[in-house]
Amino acid sequence: MRIIIDAMGGDNAPGEIVKGAVRAHRELGVDVTLVGREAEVRACLENEGCAELEVVNATEVVTMEDDPSTATRRKKDSSMTVALNLLRDGKGDAVVSAGSTGALLTGATLIVKRIRGIRRAAMAPVLPAGEHGIMLIDCGANVECTAEYLLQFAYMGSFYAKKMMGCETPRVGLLNVGTEDTKGGALQHQAFELLKQAHDEGRINFVGNVEGTGVFAGAADVVVTDGFTGNVLLKATEGTINFLMKSLKGVFYKSTKNKLAAAVLKSDLKKMKKSMDVNEVGGTAFIGISKPVIKAHGSSNAACIFSAVRQAIAFVDAGVIEDIERNIEYMKLKAES
């Protein structure tokens, strides 16, 4: 297996990106192609004592200042664009990038293309909760959605949860302002009916509406929503976790007694922090693209890139894309089937 890595994407490129790629090559036994400014990338490889990795030269870099909707078209020799072209042309099995989220999604859609029949690709992070985690789909790729998009998100999330998260029969919930069937606006009402029909046909395990409070209470394994609402939930969750961790740290350092308590709980606290660490998660898959594309966090260090490569390998092996392709006829509105 070969993983293509955008060596110039992210805040810590290329040093941390290369370091993570080298670690993945050595520990996971995967072939790696690094794409970026060759002289800079090779210098980083020399520092890591690993000159054998393939490097494909790309003279440009997509930055956060670039317009996401046009970046990969305007910068045809950027590391991100070249990496996606290599994936499209079969020169690797997956792409990992810590670069601009919007540009990567647009580039993946235009260059690698969506799975035939999929209306929109979705970003689907797995939140740290429950035994398997909770998938949130979509979390920002599609601000405006139709009921059909949400139906497709439910199917795609269900396939991912089964193959990647270990949920035998993933419970799919529709994020809403209440659990009653009649809650929400027109979009939620229409999506509810489509999801219920898919459930009645035995194709997904739809458990109904899920409130925000139910997400982390384990009400569903896959939480379906539009990108606007999903992004608000995701960012609010990240902010809350950061706030609680800082507050907890303040409590434990408040007195000698509390410091002693912290010492006793140190191991458990480390485990809790690790479960919420972006470096352990690795990245977010773009589900609905015809080949695996993994978006690593913009501030990725070497550990995060290593985890993203590990996730990419698992995504390729799991066959999630093939599951979507086999079931595409059930994922469209009946009038268009």
VOTIDO-987837 format. One record per residue (C-alpha): z, y, x; residue number from 1. Coordinates in nm, 4 decimals, always signed. Each point is the difference from the previous one (the first is absolute). Layout:
residues N
Z;Y;X;NUM
...
end
This chain:
residues 337
+0.0000;+0.0000;+0.0000;1
-0.0787;+0.3511;+0.1181;2
+0.1828;+0.3133;-0.1141;3
-0.1687;+0.3384;+0.0473;4
+0.2476;+0.2798;+0.0735;5
-0.0635;+0.3730;-0.0227;6
+0.1588;+0.0976;+0.3317;7
-0.0151;+0.3753;-0.0650;8
+0.1568;+0.0074;-0.3481;9
+0.3562;+0.1209;-0.0563;10
+0.2506;+0.2322;+0.1627;11
+0.0668;-0.2236;+0.3004;12
-0.3560;-0.0977;+0.0919;13
-0.1238;-0.1436;+0.2194;14
+0.3089;-0.1056;+0.1997;15
+0.2114;-0.1641;-0.2717;16
-0.3059;-0.1389;-0.1777;17
-0.1177;-0.1761;+0.3163;18
+0.3506;-0.1227;+0.0781;19
+0.0296;-0.1549;-0.3460;20
-0.3467;-0.1537;+0.0285;21
+0.0850;-0.1589;+0.3339;22
+0.3213;-0.1438;-0.1410;23
-0.1896;-0.1441;-0.2966;24
-0.2574;-0.1550;+0.2316;25
+0.2664;-0.1602;+0.2161;26
+0.2470;-0.1128;-0.2652;27
-0.2297;-0.0792;-0.2924;28
-0.2920;-0.1330;+0.2017;29
-0.2499;+0.2180;-0.1851;30
-0.3140;+0.1544;+0.1462;31
+0.0026;+0.3792;-0.0145;32
-0.2702;+0.2642;+0.0148;33
+0.1286;+0.3503;+0.0742;34
-0.2201;+0.2877;-0.1142;35
+0.0372;+0.3447;+0.1527;36
-0.0650;+0.2185;+0.3005;37
-0.0602;-0.2705;+0.2544;38
+0.1480;+0.1670;+0.3074;39
+0.3249;+0.0833;-0.1817;40
+0.0281;-0.3432;-0.1580;41
-0.0670;-0.1849;+0.3265;42
+0.2588;+0.2121;+0.1782;43
+0.2560;-0.1090;-0.2594;44
-0.1065;-0.3624;+0.0408;45
+0.0503;+0.0262;+0.3767;46
+0.3527;+0.1297;-0.0594;47
+0.0652;-0.3115;-0.2094;48
-0.1556;-0.2316;+0.2581;49
-0.2550;-0.1248;-0.2514;50
-0.3562;+0.0814;+0.0971;51
-0.1608;-0.2866;-0.1909;52
-0.0032;+0.1531;-0.3485;53
-0.3359;+0.1125;-0.1341;54
-0.0473;+0.3770;-0.0237;55
-0.2740;+0.1650;-0.2040;56
-0.0597;+0.3636;+0.0909;57
+0.0227;+0.2672;-0.2708;58
-0.0063;+0.3622;+0.1082;59
+0.1401;+0.1684;-0.3128;60
+0.3331;-0.0111;-0.1822;61
+0.0718;+0.0497;-0.3710;62
+0.2951;+0.2393;-0.0215;63
+0.2357;+0.0924;-0.2815;64
-0.1809;+0.3348;-0.0239;65
-0.3307;-0.1658;-0.0862;66
-0.1095;-0.0179;-0.3635;67
+0.0794;-0.3616;-0.0976;68
-0.2994;-0.0219;-0.2334;69
-0.2542;+0.0824;+0.2717;70
+0.1720;-0.0824;+0.3316;71
-0.1600;-0.3381;+0.0674;72
-0.3452;+0.1288;-0.1016;73
+0.0189;+0.3116;+0.2158;74
+0.1618;-0.1709;+0.2977;75
-0.2260;-0.3009;+0.0325;76
+0.1236;-0.0745;+0.3518;77
+0.3695;+0.0236;-0.0847;78
+0.2230;-0.2963;+0.0813;79
+0.0675;-0.0527;-0.3715;80
-0.3671;+0.0042;-0.1005;81
-0.1072;-0.2273;+0.2849;82
+0.2824;-0.2447;-0.0787;83
-0.1049;-0.0211;-0.3660;84
-0.3638;-0.0488;+0.0982;85
+0.1001;-0.2867;+0.2285;86
+0.1878;-0.1636;-0.2875;87
-0.2957;+0.0451;-0.2360;88
-0.2339;-0.1558;+0.2583;89
+0.2180;-0.3083;+0.0446;90
+0.1276;+0.0900;+0.3488;91
+0.3586;-0.0623;-0.1081;92
+0.2106;-0.1357;-0.2853;93
+0.2145;+0.3038;-0.0865;94
+0.0592;+0.3640;+0.0915;95
+0.3357;+0.1614;+0.0750;96
+0.0315;+0.3791;+0.0182;97
+0.2864;+0.2483;+0.0040;98
-0.2409;+0.2876;-0.0618;99
-0.0449;+0.2223;-0.3055;100
+0.0635;-0.2004;-0.3182;101
-0.2582;+0.1852;-0.2071;102
-0.2679;-0.0215;+0.2656;103
+0.0639;-0.3710;+0.0578;104
-0.0176;-0.0789;-0.3707;105
-0.3175;+0.2047;-0.0457;106
-0.1551;-0.1549;+0.3087;107
+0.0925;-0.3518;-0.1061;108
-0.1531;+0.0635;-0.3433;109
-0.3236;+0.1505;+0.1339;110
-0.0506;-0.2215;+0.3058;111
+0.1663;-0.3359;-0.0655;112
-0.0429;+0.0386;-0.3804;113
+0.2116;-0.1159;-0.2908;114
-0.0096;-0.3543;-0.1322;115
-0.2867;-0.0137;-0.2490;116
+0.1362;+0.0757;-0.3459;117
+0.3168;+0.1740;+0.1194;118
+0.0029;+0.3579;-0.1300;119
+0.2470;+0.1459;+0.2505;120
+0.1832;-0.1304;+0.3043;121
+0.3770;+0.0455;-0.0119;122
+0.2802;+0.0576;+0.2468;123
+0.2704;-0.2573;-0.0527;124
+0.3154;+0.0287;+0.2131;125
+0.2696;-0.2641;-0.0293;126
+0.3352;+0.1675;-0.0596;127
+0.3145;-0.1516;+0.1556;128
+0.1780;-0.1461;-0.3002;129
+0.0791;-0.3440;-0.1353;130
-0.0740;-0.3332;+0.1602;131
-0.3706;+0.0603;+0.0544;132
-0.0321;+0.3775;-0.0172;133
-0.1668;+0.1994;-0.2777;134
-0.3644;+0.1039;+0.0094;135
-0.0849;+0.3464;-0.1300;136
-0.3675;+0.0312;-0.0957;137
-0.1415;+0.2707;+0.0133;138
+0.2030;+0.2403;+0.2143;139
-0.2438;+0.2849;+0.0536;140
-0.3607;-0.1081;+0.0368;141
-0.0927;+0.0749;-0.3632;142
+0.1724;+0.3011;-0.1528;143
-0.1940;-0.0351;-0.3242;144
-0.0406;-0.3481;-0.1441;145
-0.1489;-0.1796;-0.2965;146
+0.1561;-0.2976;-0.1755;147
-0.2596;-0.2221;+0.1666;148
+0.1131;+0.1168;+0.3443;149
+0.3580;-0.0951;-0.0856;150
-0.1152;-0.3401;-0.1255;151
-0.1773;-0.0618;+0.3291;152
+0.3034;+0.1204;+0.1964;153
+0.2107;-0.2554;-0.1878;154
-0.2325;-0.2859;+0.0887;155
-0.0377;+0.1056;+0.3638;156
+0.3726;+0.0559;+0.0408;157
+0.0733;-0.3372;-0.1566;158
-0.2327;-0.1810;+0.2415;159
+0.1535;+0.1847;+0.2952;160
+0.3572;-0.0691;-0.1107;161
-0.0700;-0.3708;-0.0388;162
-0.1738;-0.0450;+0.3352;163
+0.1775;+0.2592;+0.2164;164
+0.3460;+0.0411;-0.1545;165
+0.0713;-0.3592;-0.0988;166
+0.0325;+0.0616;-0.3751;167
-0.1203;-0.3148;-0.1742;168
-0.0530;+0.1749;-0.3355;169
+0.0213;+0.3748;+0.0691;170
+0.1497;+0.2056;-0.2813;171
-0.2213;+0.3002;-0.0724;172
+0.1546;+0.3098;-0.1556;173
-0.1546;+0.3278;-0.1178;174
+0.1946;+0.3038;+0.1217;175
+0.0965;+0.2083;-0.3015;176
+0.2625;+0.2361;-0.1417;177
+0.1630;-0.2805;-0.1983;178
-0.0126;-0.3757;-0.0424;179
-0.1061;+0.0035;-0.3652;180
-0.3605;-0.1011;-0.0695;181
-0.0800;+0.3353;-0.1638;182
+0.1125;+0.2221;+0.2911;183
-0.2282;+0.2205;+0.2067;184
-0.3219;+0.1893;-0.0568;185
-0.3522;-0.1118;-0.0817;186
-0.0593;-0.1494;+0.3471;187
+0.3148;-0.2117;-0.0144;188
-0.0722;-0.1144;-0.3564;189
-0.3541;-0.1097;+0.0885;190
+0.1095;-0.1685;+0.3230;191
+0.2832;-0.1781;-0.1782;192
-0.2418;-0.1605;-0.2454;193
-0.2351;-0.1143;+0.2785;194
+0.2862;-0.1436;+0.2045;195
+0.1476;-0.1754;-0.3029;196
-0.3386;-0.1547;-0.0777;197
-0.0321;-0.1244;+0.3599;198
+0.3496;-0.1459;-0.0312;199
-0.0829;-0.1736;-0.3292;200
-0.3061;-0.1536;+0.1686;201
+0.2282;-0.1377;+0.2731;202
-0.1576;+0.2026;+0.2802;203
+0.2926;+0.2210;+0.1025;204
+0.3730;-0.0063;-0.0669;205
+0.0450;+0.3358;-0.1736;206
+0.3648;+0.0787;-0.0780;207
-0.0575;+0.3311;-0.1779;208
+0.1020;+0.3566;+0.0776;209
+0.2335;+0.0726;+0.2916;210
+0.2072;+0.3169;+0.0379;211
+0.0608;+0.1664;+0.3353;212
+0.3553;-0.1353;-0.0003;213
-0.1360;-0.3507;-0.0479;214
-0.2279;+0.0062;+0.3040;215
+0.2765;-0.0632;+0.2530;216
+0.2023;-0.2035;-0.2481;217
-0.2636;-0.2722;+0.0304;218
-0.1628;+0.0373;-0.3406;219
-0.3403;-0.0918;+0.1465;220
-0.1600;-0.1209;+0.3232;221
-0.3099;+0.2182;-0.0457;222
+0.0386;+0.3489;-0.1470;223
-0.3284;+0.1453;-0.1286;224
-0.0553;+0.3742;-0.0371;225
-0.2431;+0.2823;+0.0670;226
-0.0106;+0.1453;+0.3516;227
+0.1669;+0.3289;-0.0945;228
+0.3073;-0.1605;-0.1560;229
+0.0119;-0.2713;+0.2642;230
-0.0070;+0.2507;+0.2840;231
+0.2807;+0.2036;-0.1569;232
+0.2092;-0.3175;-0.0340;233
-0.0771;-0.1078;+0.3570;234
+0.0842;+0.3368;+0.1572;235
+0.3137;+0.0347;-0.2115;236
+0.1071;-0.3469;+0.1115;237
-0.0590;+0.0803;+0.3670;238
+0.1950;+0.3238;-0.0338;239
+0.2867;-0.1709;-0.1787;240
+0.0240;-0.2728;+0.2647;241
+0.0090;+0.2602;+0.2791;242
+0.2623;+0.2017;-0.1846;243
+0.2211;-0.3031;-0.0621;244
-0.0255;-0.1229;+0.3597;245
+0.0981;+0.3431;+0.1347;246
+0.2812;+0.0293;-0.2531;247
+0.1249;-0.3473;+0.0886;248
-0.0026;+0.0882;+0.3675;249
+0.2003;+0.3148;-0.0756;250
+0.2609;-0.2010;-0.1908;251
+0.0463;-0.2513;+0.2803;252
+0.0435;+0.2705;+0.2645;253
+0.2452;+0.1999;-0.2127;254
+0.3207;-0.1543;+0.1354;255
+0.1327;-0.2607;+0.2416;256
+0.0723;-0.2320;-0.2920;257
-0.3585;+0.0292;-0.1214;258
-0.1354;-0.0588;+0.3512;259
+0.1959;-0.3247;+0.0153;260
-0.1480;-0.0997;-0.3358;261
-0.3459;+0.0808;+0.1339;262
+0.0619;-0.2239;+0.3010;263
+0.0863;-0.2892;-0.2311;264
-0.3130;+0.0593;-0.2115;265
-0.2315;+0.0788;+0.2928;266
-0.2002;-0.3230;-0.0202;267
-0.0569;+0.0253;-0.3748;268
-0.0881;+0.3686;+0.0238;269
-0.2602;-0.0770;+0.2670;270
-0.1550;-0.2644;-0.2250;271
-0.0141;+0.2442;-0.2904;272
-0.1590;+0.2707;+0.2164;273
-0.2513;-0.2482;+0.1373;274
-0.1056;-0.1040;-0.3518;275
-0.0899;+0.3641;-0.0720;276
-0.1627;+0.0712;+0.3364;277
-0.3695;+0.0947;-0.0160;278
-0.0434;-0.1554;+0.3448;279
+0.0874;-0.3404;-0.1458;280
-0.2312;+0.0322;-0.3011;281
-0.3001;+0.0982;+0.2112;282
-0.2334;+0.1572;-0.2493;283
-0.1588;+0.0122;-0.3416;284
-0.3034;-0.2043;-0.0993;285
-0.2935;+0.1646;-0.1751;286
-0.0505;-0.2542;-0.2764;287
-0.3451;-0.0116;-0.1549;288
-0.1947;+0.0594;+0.3223;289
-0.2365;-0.2855;+0.0847;290
+0.1635;-0.0628;+0.3389;291
+0.3622;+0.0474;+0.1155;292
+0.0958;+0.3572;+0.0907;293
+0.3647;+0.0739;+0.0851;294
+0.1368;+0.3551;+0.0102;295
+0.2893;+0.0288;+0.2461;296
+0.2470;+0.2873;-0.0243;297
-0.1185;+0.3236;+0.1593;298
+0.3001;+0.0094;+0.2328;299
-0.0449;-0.3637;+0.1038;300
+0.1519;-0.1132;+0.3259;301
-0.0906;-0.3218;+0.1823;302
+0.2296;-0.2105;-0.2206;303
-0.1660;+0.1314;-0.3139;304
-0.3495;-0.0736;+0.1316;305
+0.1110;-0.3507;+0.0942;306
+0.1285;-0.0533;-0.3542;307
-0.3199;+0.1433;-0.1494;308
-0.2093;-0.2438;+0.2047;309
+0.2236;-0.2855;-0.1138;310
-0.0517;+0.1153;-0.3590;311
-0.3770;+0.0174;+0.0527;312
-0.0051;-0.3571;+0.1300;313
+0.1978;-0.1210;-0.3020;314
-0.2295;+0.1917;-0.2364;315
-0.3104;-0.1628;+0.1502;316
+0.1538;-0.3481;-0.0139;317
+0.1341;+0.0399;-0.3551;318
-0.3414;+0.0294;-0.1642;319
+0.1052;+0.2779;-0.2389;320
-0.3478;+0.1562;+0.0050;321
-0.1568;-0.3334;-0.0872;322
+0.2410;-0.0396;-0.2949;323
-0.1039;+0.3407;-0.1322;324
-0.3688;-0.0831;+0.0373;325
+0.0407;-0.3283;-0.1892;326
+0.1754;+0.1683;-0.2915;327
-0.1960;+0.3228;-0.0269;328
-0.1523;-0.0902;-0.3388;329
+0.3471;+0.0078;-0.1599;330
+0.0867;+0.3349;+0.1583;331
-0.2463;+0.2136;-0.1936;332
+0.0005;+0.1259;-0.3542;333
-0.1524;-0.2501;-0.2434;334
-0.2713;+0.2447;-0.1033;335
-0.1193;+0.0136;+0.3608;336
+0.0352;-0.3672;+0.0876;337
end
